[in-house]
Each structure stands twice: as structure tokens, then as C-alpha cells.
Amino acid sequence: MYETPSISRALGPMRTGALTSDDGACLRYQLFGQDEGPTVLIANGIGVRYWGFTKQIEVLRPTHRIICWDYRGMGDSTMADPDGDVSMPRHAEDARLLLDHLGVEQAVLVGWSMGVQVSLELIRAYPQRAAGLVAMLGTYGKPFRTGLLSPLAPLVETLFAFGQRHPELPQGILEFAVAFPGLAHNILSATLFAGFDVDREILDADIAGVRDIEKRLYMRTLLALADHDASDMLQDVRCPALVICGNYDWVTPPRSGRLIANSIPGGQYREVKGGTHFALIERPDLINKWLLELVARTR
């Protein structure tokens, strides 16, 4: 567990549970906030656990019920088959099973990075389950082809495939980042992957959590993420929707966010000046203001 005392205080009391999916995966989940309040379902970035949303959980928990879960094979969740399905529709189906398990008919879906694509697939399959959507620092699909310059995208995907065959390479990089967090932060900031003003406690916890994931599965999930595309269903989203981007986010850049917002009927777009892919822990006050405004519209 990589929570610091300040992260634990911000999160407040946590209840945990587990359910078994139809294909035998054991899905672990975490609950925060009010048992009877309106529900927010958080779909995290790939491999990141609930503490990645500490700043958002802190403002939501006085009035809302917050549900988080560990993606299959990540965090405390396991898979019956190590080569099992890790596609975005499969993760969305896990989310639906979790809502059913907890007796939740509707929730505001809040996704960050990969969680945006998972949330869109949940809406595609079960539109009635979404009271609202907050697409935070993510895209509609094929993130490396829509985010990076066209010559770079195939190279990045090839590197992911190489990492799947040689998991010791990504594992070594993450071991280095955990052993030398200050240097890792400087590198991430210099490349604008994360900002200099990012919350270091949460970022370090995020990195340490990803380090512990079996890397073949992690890279398989990255490749499934890279191949996913939900652009065909954006016009069918009928719940209130807010899209948040960072203008320095080169992973899921503003042009992708604007496309989502413009494609969804009534979709709203907000941009964090100076925000990177980790703007949720760089400018939490601004993002939380927008988040609370959207959630209020769903009541």
C-alpha cells in the first residue's frame, strides 16, 4: 500500500469488497463517501489505483457515494486466465457487473486517461446506466494515433509489443522511477508528461502501484487501449457530458477532447492552461470546480 498519511486523510474512510466476474476474474473495489448519496463511478488511468483520484474523492465524499475498482489483473484484482480478455469493452462489462453487484442503477461516470475509453464503452453497451460523463484527460480511442505525430504512433505501439515480449525492460524503468523519485519527476516534467507542480505524493504512489503490475498483462492492456476506437458512438451519448483537457497534454491532446465535446450533443469542453496528462493532481481546485458543476447538473 502506497498511501501516505495525508492521502489517507483526504480519502476518508474506505470500505472494500470483491466480486467474481462471469469469466472468473476477481474484481476488487473501494467505496468512499456517503452510502446513500448519488453515485460517482471512477474509471482510472491504466494501472493507477484509487489514490490517483484523491483530490476528486476528497471534494465528492461529503455528499456522494464514490466507487472505484482495480482493473482486472491490476492492483488487488486478479484474472482466472492470464491471457484473458483485457479489451475496453471487457473492462466496461466489469464496471456494469460492479454496479449490479452494488445495486446501483445509475452513476456519474468519471474517467481519466484509459478510464475515458472504458466509460464510453459502458455508455455504448448500457446507456441507461450513465447519469453523466466526465471525460478527463483522455480520448475517444486509438490514443497514440490521435495524440502523437503520425510517424511516431506505430513506433510507440511497436515498443509496447516489444515490452510485452521482454517485460524486464518496462519493469526496469519503473524500478528506477521508484528508486529515484526526484530524478524520475524531473524527467517526467522535462518531457511534459507531468508538470513540475504535480502533487508528488500522489504521483509517486501512482508510479509505485504501476511498478507492481505483471508487465506482460500491462503491455497487453496498453495494446488493447491503443487499438480501441469509440468515435462511432459519441453522437449517441445523451447524458450531460463534460470533457476536460490540458493544453500541455501531448498524450491525449486538446484536439481529441474538442472532438469528443463537439460530437456529443450538448457536450461541454474545458481546458486547463498549463495542464499535462496529470492535470487532475496539478490543478485540482479548477478541475474539481468543473466536476462539481457537472455532477450538480445530473441531480
N, C-alpha and C positions, 0 to 999 in steps of 0.2 A: 504494500500500500504506500502510495507516494504523496498522500495528503500532508500538508503542513498544518500546524495548529490554526493558522489564520484561514486557510482554505476550509478546514472543518467548521470553524465558527461561522464563516459566510454561508456554507451549505445548510447549516442547521441539522436537526435530527434527520437521520436517514433510515428507511426501512428497506429491506432487501427481500428478494424472493427468486424463484426459479420456475420454469415450465419446460416441458419437453415438446418439441415441435413434431409435426407429422412425419419427418424423416429422421427423428431420433436425436436431433441436436438439443443440447441443454442450454437454454437461454436464461441468463442471469439478468435481473433488472433491479433498479433502485428507484425508490419513491421519496419525494420531498414535499414539504408544504402541507396544505390542508387536505384532509381525507375527503371532505365534501365539496371542495371548491371546483370551479371549472378546470378542465384538464388541459395540460400542455404536454405534448409528446415530443421529446427531443431526440433527433437523429443526428448523431455526432459525426465528426470527421473520421476518416478511416483509421482505426486502431486507437482513437482517443476515447478515454472513458469519461464518466460523468463530470469529473472535475474540470474538464475543458470548458464547461458552461457555468463555472462557479459564479461569475459576475451576473449572469442572467438568472440563475436559480435564486440568488440572493434577493433580487427585487421581485421575483414572482411568488416566492414561497409564502409571504404573508396572506395572500388572497387566492392562490391557485394550488392545484394538485399537479405536481410535475413528475413525469415518468421518463426515466432513461433506461437504456439497455445496452449490454455489451454485444456487439455484432458476433455472429457465430464464429467460433474459433479464436475469438479475441477477448481480452480481459479475462473474466471468470467464466465466459461461455465456452462450450466445447462442441465438437461435432462427432457424430457417430461414425462418419466416413471422412477421413482426412482429405479425400478427393471429391467431396460432395459439392453441391451447388453453392456458389457464392455470388451469383448474379444479383443485380439490383432488384429485379422482381422477387427473388427469393428473400432478400432482406426485407422488402416491403411486406411479403407474406408473414414473415416473423413478427413484424410490427402489428399486423392485423391479429395474429394469434395472441399477442400480448394484450392488446386492447380487449379482445374477447375474454381472455383469462381474468382480467381485472374488472370486467363488467362495464367497460367504457363504450358508450355508443358513438360519441363524437369527441374530437380533441383538436386543439390548435396545433398544427404540425410546424415545428421549428427545426429546420435543418441547417447544418453548417457543412460546407465542402461536399464530401460524398453524401452527407445526410440530405442535401437538397435533391439529389437524384433518387435516393430512396423514398423521400417524401412524395416526389412526383409520381413514382410508380405506385405508391399506396393510393394516391388520388386516382390514378388511371383505373386501378382494379376495384377500388371501393370509394367512389367519390362522396358518398353519403357520410363517410367517417370523418371527413375534414371540415371542421368549423372555420378554419382559417389556415393560411400558409405564410410562414416567414422563411424566405429563401435567402440565407445569409452566407455571403462569400462563397458561392457555388455556381453551378451552371446546369443547363438542361441536359447535357450529355457530351460524350466524346471530349472530355475536358482538355486533353493535351492537343488535340487537333483544333479546338476552338480557342484555346488560350495561348498556345505557343505559335511562333512563326512556322509556316508550313514545312520548311526543311528540317526543323528540329523535332517535330512531333513523332515521326516514325523512328527517329533515333532514340528518343526517350522510351518509347514503347519497346524497342529492341533491348534497351538496357534493363527494363523491368523483366523481360523474358530471360535475359541473362542472369539477373538476380534470382529468379525462380530456380534456375538450374544450379546456381552457385550461391546459396543463401548465406554463406560465410561472408560474402562481400557486404551486403546491406547490414548484416549483423555487426560486422566490424566497425562500420561507420557509426552506428548507433551506440556501440560500446564506447567509442571515442567521445561522442557527444555527451554521454552521461558522465564519463570520467573527467572531462574538461568542459564543464558547462559554460564558463566565461568565454572561452575561445569559440565554442560552438555558437553562442549567442552573437558574438562579433561577426562570425561568418554568415549566419542567417540574416543579420541586419545589413551587412555589406551587400548581400545579394538581394535585399528587399523581400526575402521570404517571410521574415518577421521584422517588426520595427524595433528601433533602439528603445522605445518607450513601452515595449510589451511587458506585461506582468511576468516577471522572471519565475516566480514560484510556480505559477500555473504552467508556463511553457516548459519548465524543467520536469514537472510531473507528467505532462503530455509526452515528452520525449522518452522518459523512463518507462512509461507504460507501453509505448510502441516497441521499445527495445525487447520487451519480454514476449512478444508475439512470435510464434513459429513463422519463419520468414518465407518458406515456400507458400504457405497459405496467404500470408500478407501480400506477396507479389502476385499470386493468382487473383486475389481480390482487386489489386490495382489494375491488372489487365482486364478484368471484368468491368471495372469502373471506366477504363479507357474506351471500351467497346460499346458502352451503353449510350442510348440516344432517346430522349423523351420529347424531342422537338415537335413530334406529330400530335401530341395531346395537349399542348399548352393552351390552345384556344378552347379546350373543353373544361378548363378549371373554372368553377363557378363560385368558389368561396372567396371571401376577402383575401387579397394577396399582397404581400409587401416583399420587395426584392432589395437587399442591401449589398452594396459593393464597396470595395476600397479602391481609390484611384491609383494606388501603387500595387495592387494585386495583379501580378502577371500570371498567376496560376489559373484563376478564374476571373478574367478581367472585366471591366465595366461594360464592354460591348456585349458580352454574353448576358450580363444582368439586364441590360436595357432590352435585349431581345425577349427575355422572359417576361419582363414587365409589360412590354408593348404587345405581346402575344396573348396574355391573359386578359380577358375582359375586365376592365376596371383596375388592373394591376397598378400598384404604386412603386416608384423607384426612388431610392435614397442612396447617396454616395458619401462615403467617409473620406474627407480630404486628408491625405497623408496616411490612409489606412492600407495595410497589406492584407495578406490572407489570414492574418491573426488579429484583425481589427477588433474582434469581439473582446479581446483582452488588451487592446491598445486604447480604444475609445469607448469603453463600456458605458459611460454615462449617456453618450449620444445614442449609441445603438439601443440601450435599454429604454430610452425615451420613445424611440420609434416602435420598439417591440411592444411596449405597454399600450401605445396608441392603437396598434393593430389588434391586440388582444381585446381591448375595450370595445372595438367595433363588432366583435363576434358574440357579444352577450345578448 
